[in-house]
Amino acid sequence: MPRFDVHEHRHALKQLRDTGATSLWANRDAVACPVCDDPFERLFTTREAGARFPENDGARFCLLRDGDTIHLFRH
């Protein structure tokens, strides 16, 4: 299973927001996504079991971690 350590890539990321439980990062140096190997634009991290993302392109997303499963809901 792919893993990603933010601190290993900290030099290439710019922190945009940190609430203590969640953080948002911008990718400044084309760091590759550990899932698909393509560079990503933004990285959202959380220690919360659930997270809600506000509308972006007319859609809203909710993320739920249930044990070792992650569910992404698009509304």
C-alpha atoms as one frame of an Amber mdcrd trajectory, in Angstrom:
protein
   0.000   0.000   0.000   1.395   3.444  -0.926   2.481   5.703   1.917   3.277
   9.412   2.029   5.205  11.249   4.737   4.584  15.004   4.558   7.726  15.695
   6.577   9.905  13.870   4.028   8.641  16.263   1.357   8.315  19.395   3.524
  10.964  21.263   1.499   8.816  20.914  -1.659   5.467  21.775  -0.055   4.023
  25.079   1.110   1.625  24.922   4.030  -1.524  26.901   3.271  -3.595  26.052
   6.354  -3.195  24.160   9.637  -5.953  23.651  12.202  -4.039  21.157  14.324
  -6.156  18.239  13.105  -6.125  19.101   9.385  -3.677  20.794   7.057  -3.621
  21.949   3.449  -0.450  22.043   1.359   0.534  23.363  -2.087   2.983  21.338
  -4.146   5.780  23.699  -5.211   8.160  21.165  -6.784   5.981  18.652  -8.668
   6.137  15.981  -5.972   4.525  12.818  -7.328   1.302  11.389  -5.931   2.063
   8.071  -4.185  -1.014   6.497  -5.797  -0.680   7.421  -9.503   2.857   8.944
  -9.719   1.526  12.142 -11.352   2.373  15.455  -9.654  -0.451  16.775  -7.483
  -1.445  20.401  -6.917  -2.814  20.305  -3.364  -2.582  17.897  -0.466  -5.130
  17.731   2.350  -4.192  15.778   5.471  -6.359  14.954   8.459  -6.367  12.964
  11.660 -10.133  13.343  11.851 -12.401  10.412  10.949 -14.431  12.675   8.640
 -13.923  15.867   6.695 -16.197  18.086   4.599 -14.876  20.049   1.648 -16.819
  23.141   0.523 -18.044  23.574  -3.029 -15.284  24.026  -5.515 -16.520  23.517
  -9.070 -20.157  23.211  -8.096 -19.544  19.992  -6.190 -19.031  19.376  -2.497
 -16.985  16.442  -1.186 -17.070  14.607   2.117 -14.383  12.151   3.206 -14.937
   9.394   5.771 -12.243   7.104   7.120 -13.778   3.930   8.496 -11.030   1.708
   9.877  -8.732   0.984   6.970 -11.252   2.168   4.351 -11.648   5.713   3.032
 -14.939   6.787   1.475 -15.126   9.909  -0.711 -18.630  11.245  -1.286 -19.385
  13.783  -4.017 -22.579  15.819  -3.499
